[in-house]
Amino acid sequence: MKKFKIATEEEIKAGKTTDVYFLRTIEVLKKNGLDSVNVTAEVTTGSLPRGWPWAVLAGVSEVAHLMEGKKVNVYSMPEGTIFKASDYGGFREPVMFVEGAYGEFALFETPLLGLVCQASGIATSAARLRKLAPDKIILSFGIRRMHPAISPLIDYCCYIGGLDGVSGVLGAEELGIRPSGTMPHALIIVFGDQVRAWKAFDEALPADIPRIALCDTWFDEKAETIMAAEALGGRLWGVRLDTPSSRRGDFASIVREVRWELNLRGYTNVKILVSGGIGEEEIKQLSDAGVDGFGVGTWCSNSPVIDFALDIVEISRKPVAKRGKLGGKKQVWRCKKCFIDVVKPAKDEVPPECPNCKTKMEAMLQPLVKNGEIVAKLPSPQEIRRYVLDQLSRVSI
């Protein structure tokens, strides 16, 4: 038995993380000589969680590596693309499709969906927070809420979704950025004294680490903030309020009190960061109250997944579909000016005109894997993040 309940890269690539009915399906098809039938299967969702009008596609690069070496073609929207469940005309919008012998990729439907469903949910939650607070510092603090094996995934999705930094050491290393964080209550409790703990932190760590004092351990937030400012003076970069909801009361009023007392004493440059149970509603309320930055945990790390499905839409180049789905291979066309999508049969190679501005639209489903070889450029997290931020300027919540 494994010490940690995780699958290795080798086990995922070998198809061991599939649902058993796919193994049985392949066995039946092989006995009937049908496992080599050529099919096209597309990834779509019928709706988005929490009433989201759009979502951010993530997990594409992992799908590329999953399908690498398989005799299949994969077309996909680029990593970080903002998409909708349905296009301008109300037709389901494919974000990806796979084509090849069904026996070649049937075992990988389960992991493929797992890669894009969860990642897209986290990236979307992060992007929505960024849209709600475009000028605030937002950090990913949520890895403690999920299995440690996926902590780099959580941090990656939060970062490409637009958050400024991540707390995870491995996640930050994979992203090529420095991890972000302050101090835990444990540090102050072990010292038994806030001022001693803050001063010890200041004396022990390199100067380029921001001095952010956690101000809610023993006394109320206003009192501890004043103590921190007096103890560290001009070296204090910020204060973090992590008050549990059971003791919070009117948190916006607490933030305003803290801001007032800092300003009154000349600490106008000291920033206020808050954490603990921060979601979309809290981001809006506390931004208005004067919060400079947020540490977001469960809201992103435990995001609802995008309920993608992989459905066969062609067999031997002939359209087929189960009830509720549309047959035939498709292309998604986008007007980069109006940000409108139109779904058309893939055989219609002529770009349609935008129904709004009449300009030619661009094809969104681009080659990712051809005959088992990754042919798309897999962008860096920084490039994907810039792509997401650019699109965010064109959508509303």
C-alpha positions as CSV (number, residue, x, y, z in Angstrom):
1,M,0.0,0.0,0.0
2,K,1.3,3.5,-0.9
3,K,2.3,5.8,2.0
4,F,0.7,8.7,0.1
5,K,-2.4,8.1,-1.8
6,I,-1.2,9.7,-5.1
7,A,-0.6,8.4,-8.6
8,T,2.8,8.8,-10.2
9,E,3.3,10.4,-13.6
10,E,4.0,6.9,-15.0
11,E,0.8,5.5,-13.6
12,I,-1.2,8.3,-15.1
13,K,0.4,7.9,-18.5
14,A,-0.2,4.2,-18.3
15,G,-3.9,4.7,-18.0
16,K,-4.1,3.4,-14.4
17,T,-6.1,6.3,-13.2
18,T,-9.0,5.5,-15.5
19,D,-12.5,4.3,-14.6
20,V,-12.8,0.5,-14.9
21,Y,-15.6,0.6,-17.4
22,F,-13.2,2.0,-20.0
23,L,-11.0,-1.1,-19.5
24,R,-14.0,-3.3,-20.1
25,T,-15.1,-1.2,-23.1
26,I,-11.7,-1.7,-24.7
27,E,-11.9,-5.4,-24.1
28,V,-15.3,-5.7,-25.7
29,L,-14.3,-3.5,-28.7
30,K,-11.1,-5.5,-29.3
31,K,-13.1,-8.8,-29.4
32,N,-15.3,-7.3,-32.0
33,G,-12.6,-5.6,-34.0
34,L,-13.9,-2.1,-33.2
35,D,-11.1,-0.6,-31.1
36,S,-9.4,0.9,-34.1
37,V,-12.5,2.8,-35.2
38,N,-11.6,6.4,-35.8
39,V,-13.6,8.9,-33.7
40,T,-13.6,12.6,-32.8
41,A,-14.5,13.4,-29.2
42,E,-15.0,16.9,-27.9
43,V,-14.8,18.5,-24.4
44,T,-17.7,20.7,-23.5
45,T,-19.7,21.8,-20.5
46,G,-23.4,22.5,-20.3
47,S,-23.1,25.1,-17.6
48,L,-20.7,26.8,-15.2
49,P,-20.8,26.7,-11.4
50,R,-21.9,29.5,-9.1
51,G,-23.6,31.3,-12.0
52,W,-20.3,32.2,-13.6
53,P,-20.8,33.8,-17.0
54,W,-17.3,32.7,-18.1
55,A,-14.5,30.5,-17.0
56,V,-10.7,30.2,-17.6
57,L,-9.4,27.0,-19.3
58,A,-6.5,25.5,-17.5
59,G,-4.8,22.1,-17.6
60,V,-4.1,22.2,-21.3
61,S,-0.3,21.6,-21.0
62,E,-1.0,18.6,-18.8
63,V,-3.4,17.2,-21.4
64,A,-0.6,17.6,-24.0
65,H,1.8,15.6,-21.9
66,L,-0.9,13.0,-21.2
67,M,-1.5,12.5,-24.9
68,E,2.1,12.7,-25.9
69,G,3.2,9.4,-27.5
70,K,-0.4,8.4,-28.3
71,K,-1.4,8.1,-32.0
72,V,-4.0,10.9,-31.7
73,N,-4.5,14.5,-32.6
74,V,-5.6,17.1,-30.0
75,Y,-6.9,20.5,-30.8
76,S,-7.5,23.0,-27.9
77,M,-8.1,26.5,-26.9
78,P,-4.8,27.9,-25.5
79,E,-4.1,27.6,-21.8
80,G,-5.7,30.5,-20.0
81,T,-8.4,31.2,-22.6
82,I,-11.6,32.7,-21.2
83,F,-14.5,30.7,-22.6
84,K,-18.3,30.4,-22.1
85,A,-20.4,27.3,-21.8
86,S,-22.4,28.4,-24.9
87,D,-21.6,30.6,-27.9
88,Y,-23.4,33.7,-29.1
89,G,-26.2,31.5,-30.6
90,G,-26.6,29.3,-27.5
91,F,-24.7,26.3,-28.9
92,R,-22.3,24.4,-26.6
93,E,-18.7,25.6,-27.0
94,P,-16.0,22.9,-27.3
95,V,-12.8,23.9,-25.6
96,M,-10.9,20.9,-26.9
97,F,-11.3,17.8,-29.1
98,V,-9.4,14.5,-29.6
99,E,-9.4,12.5,-32.8
100,G,-7.9,9.1,-33.5
101,A,-8.6,5.4,-33.0
102,Y,-10.9,5.1,-30.0
103,G,-8.8,2.3,-28.5
104,E,-5.8,4.7,-28.5
105,F,-7.3,7.2,-26.0
106,A,-10.3,5.6,-24.3
107,L,-8.4,4.9,-21.2
108,F,-7.4,8.5,-20.9
109,E,-10.8,10.1,-20.8
110,T,-10.9,10.0,-17.0
111,P,-7.5,11.7,-16.4
112,L,-8.0,14.1,-19.2
113,L,-11.2,15.4,-17.7
114,G,-9.7,15.5,-14.2
115,L,-6.8,17.6,-15.5
116,V,-9.0,20.3,-17.0
117,C,-12.1,20.2,-14.7
118,Q,-10.3,21.0,-11.4
119,A,-7.6,23.3,-12.8
120,S,-10.1,25.4,-14.7
121,G,-12.3,25.8,-11.6
122,I,-9.3,27.1,-9.5
123,A,-8.1,29.4,-12.3
124,T,-11.6,30.8,-12.7
125,S,-12.0,31.6,-9.0
126,A,-8.7,33.3,-9.0
127,A,-9.5,35.3,-12.1
128,R,-12.8,36.5,-10.7
129,L,-11.1,37.7,-7.6
130,R,-8.6,39.6,-9.7
131,K,-11.4,41.1,-11.7
132,L,-13.2,42.3,-8.5
133,A,-10.0,43.8,-7.0
134,P,-7.8,44.7,-9.9
135,D,-5.5,47.0,-7.9
136,K,-5.2,44.9,-4.7
137,I,-2.5,42.4,-3.7
138,I,-4.0,38.9,-3.7
139,L,-2.0,35.9,-2.6
140,S,-2.8,32.2,-2.7
141,F,-2.8,30.7,0.8
142,G,-5.0,27.7,0.1
143,I,-2.7,24.7,-0.2
144,R,-3.3,23.6,3.4
145,R,-6.9,22.9,2.6
146,M,-6.2,20.3,-0.1
147,H,-4.0,17.2,-0.5
148,P,-0.3,18.2,-0.5
149,A,0.3,16.3,-3.7
150,I,-1.6,18.9,-5.7
151,S,-0.2,22.0,-4.0
152,P,1.8,23.0,-7.0
153,L,-1.3,22.7,-9.2
154,I,-3.3,24.9,-6.9
155,D,-0.6,27.6,-6.8
156,Y,-0.1,27.3,-10.6
157,C,-3.8,27.8,-11.3
158,C,-4.1,30.7,-8.8
159,Y,-1.1,32.4,-10.4
160,I,-2.1,32.1,-14.0
161,G,-5.6,33.2,-13.0
162,G,-4.2,36.5,-11.9
163,L,-3.2,36.3,-8.3
164,D,0.1,38.0,-7.4
165,G,1.9,35.3,-5.5
166,V,1.6,31.9,-3.7
167,S,2.6,30.7,-0.3
168,G,3.7,27.2,-1.3
169,V,7.4,26.6,-1.5
170,L,7.2,23.9,-4.3
171,G,4.5,25.8,-6.1
172,A,6.6,29.0,-6.2
173,E,9.7,27.0,-7.3
174,E,7.7,25.5,-10.2
175,L,6.5,28.9,-11.2
176,G,9.9,30.5,-11.0
177,I,8.8,33.1,-8.4
178,R,9.5,33.7,-4.8
179,P,7.0,32.3,-2.3
180,S,4.9,34.9,-0.4
181,G,3.8,34.8,3.2
182,T,3.9,36.5,6.6
183,M,4.1,34.6,9.9
184,P,1.8,32.1,11.7
185,H,0.1,32.6,15.1
186,A,2.4,29.7,16.3
187,L,5.4,32.0,16.2
188,I,3.8,34.5,18.5
189,I,2.4,31.9,20.8
190,V,5.7,30.2,21.2
191,F,7.4,33.5,22.1
192,G,4.4,34.3,24.4
193,D,4.7,37.9,23.5
194,Q,3.7,39.7,20.3
195,V,6.5,42.4,20.4
196,R,9.2,39.8,21.1
197,A,8.0,37.7,18.2
198,W,7.8,40.6,15.8
199,K,11.2,41.9,16.7
200,A,12.8,38.4,16.5
201,F,11.3,38.0,13.0
202,D,12.7,41.4,12.0
203,E,16.2,40.5,13.4
204,A,16.4,37.0,12.0
205,L,15.3,37.3,8.4
206,P,16.9,39.0,5.4
207,A,16.0,42.6,4.7
208,D,14.3,41.9,1.5
209,I,11.5,40.0,3.2
210,P,8.6,42.4,4.0
211,R,8.0,42.9,7.7
212,I,4.3,42.0,8.0
213,A,3.1,41.7,11.6
214,L,0.3,39.4,12.4
215,C,-1.9,41.5,14.6
216,D,-4.8,39.6,16.3
217,T,-3.3,36.9,18.6
218,W,-3.7,38.2,22.1
219,F,-5.4,41.6,21.9
220,D,-7.7,43.2,19.5
221,E,-6.5,44.2,16.0
222,K,-6.3,47.9,16.6
223,A,-4.3,47.6,19.8
224,E,-1.8,45.1,18.3
225,T,-1.4,47.2,15.2
226,I,-0.4,50.2,17.2
227,M,2.1,47.9,19.2
228,A,3.6,46.6,16.0
229,A,4.0,50.1,14.5
230,E,5.7,51.3,17.7
231,A,7.9,48.2,17.9
232,L,9.2,48.1,14.3
233,G,8.7,51.7,13.2
234,G,9.7,52.5,9.7
235,R,10.6,48.8,9.0
236,L,7.0,47.7,9.3
237,W,5.7,47.0,5.8
238,G,2.3,45.9,6.7
239,V,0.0,44.2,9.2
240,R,-2.1,41.1,8.6
241,L,-5.5,40.6,10.3
242,D,-6.5,36.9,10.4
243,T,-9.4,37.2,12.8
244,P,-11.6,34.2,12.8
245,S,-15.2,34.8,11.8
246,S,-16.5,33.9,15.3
247,R,-14.6,36.9,16.7
248,R,-14.8,39.2,13.7
249,G,-18.0,41.2,14.1
250,D,-18.0,44.0,11.5
251,F,-14.7,43.3,9.9
252,A,-14.9,46.3,7.6
253,S,-15.2,48.6,10.6
254,I,-12.2,46.9,12.3
255,V,-10.2,47.6,9.1
256,R,-11.3,51.2,9.1
257,E,-10.2,51.6,12.7
258,V,-6.8,50.1,12.0
259,R,-6.3,52.4,9.0
260,W,-7.3,55.4,11.1
261,E,-4.9,54.6,13.9
262,L,-2.0,54.0,11.5
263,N,-2.6,57.2,9.6
264,L,-3.0,59.2,12.8
265,R,0.5,58.1,13.9
266,G,2.1,58.8,10.5
267,Y,2.2,55.2,9.3
268,T,0.3,55.9,6.1
269,N,2.5,53.6,4.1
270,V,1.9,50.6,6.2
271,K,-0.4,48.2,4.3
272,I,-3.3,46.3,5.7
273,L,-3.7,42.7,4.6
274,V,-6.5,40.3,5.6
275,S,-6.9,36.6,5.4
276,G,-9.2,33.8,6.7
277,G,-12.5,33.0,4.9
278,I,-12.0,35.5,2.1
279,G,-14.2,35.1,-1.0
280,E,-15.8,37.3,-3.6
281,E,-18.2,39.1,-1.2
282,E,-15.4,39.8,1.3
283,I,-13.1,41.0,-1.4
284,K,-15.7,43.6,-2.5
285,Q,-16.6,44.8,1.1
286,L,-13.1,44.9,2.5
287,S,-11.6,46.6,-0.6
288,D,-14.0,49.4,-0.1
289,A,-13.0,49.6,3.6
290,G,-9.3,50.2,2.7
291,V,-7.7,46.7,2.7
292,D,-4.5,46.7,0.6
293,G,-4.1,43.0,0.1
294,F,-5.7,39.6,0.7
295,G,-4.6,36.1,1.5
296,V,-7.2,33.8,-0.2
297,G,-7.4,30.1,0.8
298,T,-10.3,27.8,0.5
299,W,-12.2,30.0,-1.9
300,C,-9.7,29.2,-4.6
301,S,-8.1,25.9,-3.6
302,N,-11.5,24.2,-3.0
303,S,-13.2,25.8,-6.1
304,P,-16.1,24.0,-7.7
305,V,-14.9,22.0,-10.7
306,I,-16.0,22.8,-14.3
307,D,-18.3,19.9,-15.2
308,F,-16.6,19.1,-18.5
309,A,-17.6,16.0,-20.5
310,L,-15.9,14.2,-23.4
311,D,-18.3,13.1,-26.0
312,I,-17.9,11.3,-29.3
313,V,-19.3,13.5,-32.1
314,E,-17.9,11.7,-35.2
315,I,-17.2,8.1,-36.2
316,S,-15.2,7.6,-39.3
317,R,-15.8,11.3,-40.1
318,K,-19.5,10.9,-40.0
319,P,-21.4,13.0,-37.4
320,V,-23.0,11.3,-34.4
321,A,-24.1,12.4,-31.0
322,K,-25.8,11.2,-27.9
323,R,-29.0,13.0,-26.9
324,G,-28.5,16.5,-25.8
325,K,-25.2,16.9,-27.7
326,L,-24.5,18.2,-31.2
327,G,-22.8,15.9,-33.8
328,G,-19.8,16.7,-36.0
329,K,-16.4,18.1,-35.4
330,K,-16.6,21.9,-34.7
331,Q,-14.5,25.0,-34.6
332,V,-15.0,27.9,-32.2
333,W,-14.6,31.3,-33.9
334,R,-13.9,34.4,-31.8
335,C,-14.1,38.1,-32.5
336,K,-11.1,39.5,-30.7
337,K,-12.7,43.0,-30.7
338,C,-16.2,42.1,-29.4
339,F,-15.1,38.9,-27.5
340,I,-18.0,37.1,-29.1
341,D,-17.8,33.3,-29.9
342,V,-19.5,31.5,-32.7
343,V,-19.5,27.7,-33.0
344,K,-19.5,26.3,-36.6
345,P,-18.9,22.9,-38.2
346,A,-15.2,22.4,-38.7
347,K,-15.7,21.8,-42.4
348,D,-16.7,25.4,-42.7
349,E,-13.2,26.7,-43.0
350,V,-14.1,30.2,-44.0
351,P,-14.0,32.5,-41.0
352,P,-17.4,33.8,-40.2
353,E,-18.1,37.5,-39.6
354,C,-18.7,38.7,-36.1
355,P,-22.5,39.1,-35.6
356,N,-21.9,42.4,-33.8
357,C,-19.1,44.3,-35.7
358,K,-18.9,42.2,-38.9
359,T,-15.1,41.7,-38.7
360,K,-13.6,38.3,-39.5
361,M,-13.4,36.0,-36.6
362,E,-10.4,33.9,-35.5
363,A,-10.3,30.1,-34.9
364,M,-9.8,29.2,-31.2
365,L,-9.2,25.5,-31.4
366,Q,-5.6,25.1,-32.5
367,P,-3.3,22.0,-32.9
368,L,-1.9,20.9,-29.6
369,V,-0.8,17.3,-30.3
370,K,-0.4,15.8,-33.8
371,N,0.0,12.0,-34.1
372,G,1.3,11.9,-30.5
373,E,3.8,14.8,-30.8
374,I,3.3,18.1,-29.0
375,V,3.2,20.7,-31.7
376,A,2.0,23.8,-29.8
377,K,4.3,26.1,-27.9
378,L,3.5,25.6,-24.2
379,P,3.7,29.1,-22.8
380,S,5.3,29.9,-19.4
381,P,3.1,30.6,-16.4
382,Q,4.0,34.3,-16.7
383,E,2.9,34.4,-20.4
384,I,-0.4,32.6,-19.5
385,R,-1.0,35.1,-16.6
386,R,-0.6,38.0,-19.0
387,Y,-3.0,36.4,-21.5
388,V,-5.6,36.0,-18.8
389,L,-5.2,39.5,-17.5
390,D,-5.6,40.9,-21.0
391,Q,-8.8,39.0,-21.5
392,L,-10.2,40.0,-18.1
393,S,-10.2,43.6,-19.3
394,R,-12.8,42.5,-21.9
395,V,-15.3,40.7,-19.7
396,S,-17.5,41.6,-16.7
397,I,-18.4,39.6,-13.7
